[in-house]
Structure formats: C-alpha cells, structure tokens
Amino acid sequence: MTGITVSELIPVLQVAIGPVVLVSGIGLLILSMTNRLSRIIDRGRSLVRELPKAPEGGQDQIHAQLSSLSRRARLLQRAITLAVFSVLFAAVLVIVLFLTAVFRVENAYLIGALFVGAMASLILSLVAFIQELNQSLIAFKLDIGEWPEGK
C-alpha cells in the first residue's frame, strides 16, 4: 500500500479548515455561555444566603427569583451541552476527512451526517441560548416592575 502524498493531503487540509474554524467559533460561544451560567449560579447562591434574613413577603420574591434562575440555568446547560456536541461532531468530521484521504475510502454519507450533526447541534444550542436570553430579560423587567406579572 502506498502512502498519501503531500500534494494529495493539501486539498484535505483545505477542506478541514472549515470545521476547525467552526470549533474555534463555538469555543467562544461556549465561553460566553459558561460565563452567563457562572453569574446565574453566583446570583442564586447569594439569594439563598439572603433567604433566612428576608421578611415573609421578601421570601416569596426570592423564591420566584430562584425559580427563574433555575430555569435559566437549565436552558444554559442545554445550550452548552448542544454546543459541545457540535464541537465533537466537527472534531470527528476532521478526523474522518483525514482517514478517508489516508485510506482512500470515500464515505460522503458519513461526512455529510457529521456536518449536519454539527450544524443541527449548533442551531439547537443557539435556540436554547436565545430562550435563556429572553428569560433573563423577562426576569429583569419583572424585577424592576416594568411588566405586570402575567405578561
């Protein structure tokens, strides 16, 4: 069996740049999401410490805020998990691209499925991220009294 030549590998490297850039971009997105999650966790811990000291009416408000923070944390957890799956799909895609070149085995369905998996995971991650952003805006507007409770 003859090995792959550098001239045959160059087109594979060119094709692999796309998924590698995707990994880098999603990494920044994950960083942003984990920072938001960290702030939610810190705020939740702070509210839990305030709970015993709060008057009865204030405790209800704190419980409502904790419930909102919990929903937001779950949305961010989902978004981060899906973003990580997207990165994993992209990383496996790069490996498969190299293996198909080295072993001269074409499997367009596998390559296509990995790419679709990466994009679908990214889309679902972004949808969950948007939901969390909307929840945070709703919670903020309720906290400052801008919206009535039911809207």
Stockholm file with secondary structure:
# STOCKHOLM 1.0

chainA/1-151         MTGITVSELIPVLQVAIGPVVLVSGIGLLILSMTNRLSRIIDRGRSLVRELPKAPEGGQDQIHAQLSSLSRRARLLQRAITLAVFSVLFAAVLVIVLFLTAVFRVENAYLIGALFVGAMASLILSLVAFIQELNQSLIAFKLDIGEWPEGK
#=GR chainA/1-151 SS CCCCCHHHHHHHHHHHHHHHHHHHHHHHHHHHHHHHHHHHHHHHHHHHHHGGGSCHHHHHHHHHHHHHHHHHHHHHHHHHHHHHHHHHHHHHHHHHHHHHHHHTCCCHHHHHHHHHHHHHHHHHHHHHHHHHHHHHHHHHHHHTTCSCTTC
#=GC SS_cons         CCCCCHHHHHHHHHHHHHHHHHHHHHHHHHHHHHHHHHHHHHHHHHHHHHGGGSCHHHHHHHHHHHHHHHHHHHHHHHHHHHHHHHHHHHHHHHHHHHHHHHHTCCCHHHHHHHHHHHHHHHHHHHHHHHHHHHHHHHHHHHHTTCSCTTC
//
